[in-house]
Every structure is written in C-alpha cells, then in structure tokens.
Amino acid sequence: MKFLAPAKINLSLRILGKRPDGFHEIESLMVPLSLADDVEIERRDAGGMQFACDDPRLPQGEGNLAFRAATLFCEAGGFAPNLKIALSKKVPHGAGLGGGSSDAAAVLLGLNTLFDAGLSREEVSKLGAKLGSDVPFFLCESAAICRGRGEVVSPVSLGEQLPLLLLKPPFGVSTPWAYGRWRESKELPGIPYAPQEFPWGALVNDLERPVFEKYIFLALLKRWLLGQPEVAGALMSGSGSTLFAIARDESGACKLAERAAASFEGIWTCVCYIA
C-alpha cells in the first residue's frame, strides 16, 4: 500500500518560554502541503523489516524516524515486524518542512490500516509523540494550532488554498541550536520581522531572530521576497532553512520561482499549495 507524507510550513510560530522538561512552550499554526514524500508499505511472511530510502544522505536504519515508527508500532501492538518499507523522498532534509516527522506519521497511520489494528487517532498520536514533537500534527491530517512542545494539536480550517513558493538554500539549520539561541538573539537592522496580517491570522516566526543572526543570507532572501510584486507575504518555516512566499496566484508563484533560481545559485524551489 502507498501513503503520502506531506510537508508542512509554520504560518506562525511563537515561543512562549522554556519548559521544565527542557523543551520550549510554543504556539504554532501549521499547515500540510501538496509537496509530499511517498511511503510504500508491504507485509512479508517472515524475515523482519526491510527498509529502504532513496536518499543516500539519510539513515537507512534506526536513525530514520520512519524505521523507528514501524518498530514502535509493532512493539506496542505485539505485531511481528515482517515488513517491507520503501521511502521515496521529495521533501528536502533539514529544511524546516517536517519531512522526517511526516514520514513517521505516514508509517504509523499506514500500519494501523495494514494490520487492521483499530487504534484511535488519539492512541496513534500518543505513539507519535514518543518519536518527535511534530509527528502528532501530521497524524491529524489537517491545518492545526499546535501547543505545548508541539504535541497538543487542535485542528482548524484555514478557509482558503494558498499558492506557495518554497525556497531552500544548499544548507540546513539545526533545530536544537535555533531554539537554544532564541532568548539571547537580536534583530538585524533593516530586516522585516513584524507580523504580516492575513484574514486567517499573522505570518510571524520567533526563530527568525536567532537564525537570521547567523545565516544572514536567509534574512536577505526574506527581504528580497517581500520586495517582489507577486508576493503577498514571506516567512521562514520552523527553524529553517526553508523560506516560503505566499503568492498572489499560481502563475505569479511560477514566475517568482524562475526569478529566484536565476538570482540565487544553488537554491531549491518548489511551487505548491496548502493541502
């Protein structure tokens, strides 16, 4: 059986403070995208788990969240892990788009179906929270307000489908590092950080401050995006390194992708929609 593992962006990300458990308390509006990895899962008669990922830069075993999700589900349900899992990556790694967490969520949902386990969404979400803070969001399969460290998920309706352009430079950003620098970081002069208002809420990301301080290219890229006529709003997603632009229409997003590719060497672009 084949399952989709969509990317996500954070339309907003507010950090409310440090928690006693070492994580940060957040409030974030997260939305799934039409850009997605493909996850294929089959049962085997014997032989344990056979796992393959077509991106050689990613772990092929326990270091991969999808592999760990399959192991966790089988252990929790008492199932023999005789599985063949093939992961085809389209969401870039280290991009702030939640690719690994989404792969794990797709495996949990897929195995719940494949084994006819009958676990409720809440039960699957509890398993997902053991794997990572973003996994419960992907399990809800909807736009959502995420609170706590990200595991408290409240589905919402955005009310419109927005054309987007994703842009990722050829480097990633460490999420723990970005959160660790949040409190001490400062705004760069001349860079727009203010919330950008839309009918459904505001584009704002508290992690832009620490990330832009170190990765000045991302700050300049956001400023460039906001100066383009096709762009209604622009923001960094999560801890980066992907920035996204909300385009005024699909044709504008495509024109902007061509201009960005010509202006910035090595940048990855993707025109997509909020799913």
N, C-alpha and C positions, 0 to 999 in steps of 0.2 A: 504494500500500500504506500501511496505517496502523500506527503503532507507538506504544507508550506510553512516556512518560518519567517514571518515578516520582520523587516527592520522597524525601528521606531525613531522618532525625534521627541525631544522635550520642547514643547511650545513655551513652557515656563519651568523654571527650576529655582526655588527659593530654599536657602539653607537657614534653618531656624535655630541651630545651635548644636553643640556636641552632646551626645548621649552618654549615660554611664557605661554602656557596653562598648564604647569606643567608636561607634558609628555616628553619623550625623543625622539629625532630625531634618527631614525635608518635606516640602510640599511641591509637587510637580504635576503639570498637565502633560501627559504622554499620549502619543497617538501612533497607531501602527501604519505602515506604509505599503504601497503596492510593490516596492522592491522586496524580494524575499529569497531566502535560501530554499533549496529543495531537500527534503529528508525522505528517504525511501527505507521502509522497514519490512522485513520478512521474517517469519518464524522458520526455524530449522528443526530437523528431527533430533539432532544432537550436535555436539562439538563446541558448545559455548558461544561466546559472542564474536562475531566477525565484523569489525568496524573499519570503515574507510572514509577518508575525507580527501576531496580532490585538490585541496590547497596544501602543498607540502610544508608550508610555513607554520601550520597549526599542528598541535599534538594529535597523535593518532590513537592514543590510549587514554589512561586515567586522567591525563592533563586536559582532556577535551570535555567540556561540560555536557555535550550530548551523550558521550560514553558514560559519564558519571550518572546522568539522569536515568539511563537504561539500567545501570547496575542498582541504583537506589530503588527504582520502581519494582524490579524483580525481587530484591531482598525484602521490601516492605510487603509485597503481595504473596510471597512464597512461590514465585514462578521460576522455573529453570531458565537461565538467561541464554537460551539457544536462539540467537537472533543474528540476522544479517542487517546491518545499518550502513547505508551509503549517504554521505552528506555532500551535496553539491553547493559550493559557496558562491554567492553573488554579492552578499553584504561584506564590505571590507572589514578586516580585523583592526582593532584598536582605533575605531572611528567614532565612538560615542553613539553608535546606532543599535547597540544591543544584540548584535548578531549571535554571539555565543549563548546568551540567555534565551534568545528566541529559539535557537536550535534545541536547547534543553527542554523548553516548554513544548515544542512540537513532538519531541520524543515521548514526554510524559502523556500528552493527550493521545498520541498515536498508540502507545502501548495499552492505555486504558481501553481503547477501541479494539485493538488487535487481540488482547486477552479476554475481552468482554468482562473486564474486572468490575465495572459498575461503580467505580469511585465517584463521589460527588465532586463538583468543581472545588468546593472548599477543601475536601480531602486531598485532591491533587495539588491545590495551591499550598497546602502545608508541606507537602514533599518539595515543591518548587522552592519555597523559602529557604530550605536547607542548602540549596545549590547556589543561590545568589539573590540579591535584592530586587533585580529586575524581572526575575522569572515569573512571579505571581502576576505582574502586569500582562505579560504575553499570554498567560493562561486565561485571562478574562476576555481576550479576543475583541477588544473594543477600546476606544479612547477612554481614558480614566484619569482621575485625580489620585496620585499615589502619595501616601503619607508614611509616617514612621521612618524607617530606613529605606522605604520604597515598597514594602511588603503589604501595606494596608491599602487596598485598591478599591476605589469607588467608580464604577463605570459611568460615563457621561456620554451625551450626544453632542457632537460639535456643531451639527446643523448645516455644514457645507463641506464640499470636497474641494480641497485647495491644490492647485498645481504648484509643484515644488521643484527647485533645483538643489541638489546636494553637491557639495564641493569638498573634496578631501585632498590635502597635500600629501606628499610621499613620506609622512612621518605620523606617528601616533602620540597620544598623551596618556600618561599613567593616571588612572582614576584615583588611587590612594594618594599619589603626590598632589594632585589638584585639590582634593579635599583637605589635605594636610596644610596647604598654603593659603586656604581660604581666608582665615581670620587676619593674617598679617599682610595680605597683599593690598596694593593700592591701584587706583585707576590711572591709566596713561593719559596724558593731556592730548586733547584733540580726537579722542576715540569715543564714539557714541555708546553709552551703556544704559541710557534711560529706557524704561519700559515703552514698548510700541503698542498702542492700543488698537484692538480689533473688537468687533461685536461679541465675540466669544471669550474675550479676556485680553491679557497683555503678553507680548513677547518679552521675556526677561530671563536672564541666567546669571545667578550669583557666582558661577565658576568662571565666567569670562574674565573676571578681575585677575585671579591668580594665573590663569592660562595665558592670557594676553601679555602679562608682565614678562613671562619667559619666552613665549612664542609670538614675537611681535608681528611676524608675517600674518598670523590669524587675525590680529587686530586690524591690520591694514587691509586685509581681504574683506572683513566685515564693512569697513568704511567704504571700500570700493563698491561693494554690492549695493549699499544704501544709496549710492550715487547713480545707479543705473536706472533708466526710465521704466524698465519692465518690472522693477522690484517694489512690492508693497511693504515688505518687511524682511529683516535678515537677523539671524541669531546663530550662535554656536549651539550644537546639540550636546547635552550632557557635559562630560568633561572634555569633549573634542576627540579628535581633531577636525571632525566634520562641521562645516557651516552649512546652513540651509537658507535659501531665499524663497519667500512666498511670492510667486509671480502673479501678475495681473491676469494672465491667461496662459494656455498651454503653448501657443506659438511664441509668446514672449519668453517662456522658460527655455524653449529650444534655441532661440536666438541668443539668449544670455549664456547658455552652455557653450555655444560656438565661440562667443567672445571671450569667455573665461579661459577656455582651452588655448586660445591663441595668445592670451595675455600672460598666463602663468604656466611656466614649463613644468611638466610632470604632474599636473593636478588631475585628479579623477573627478568626473562629473556624471551625474545621473538625473534625468528628468523623471519624476514620479508623482504620485498622488498620495494623499492621506487615504488609507484603505477604508 
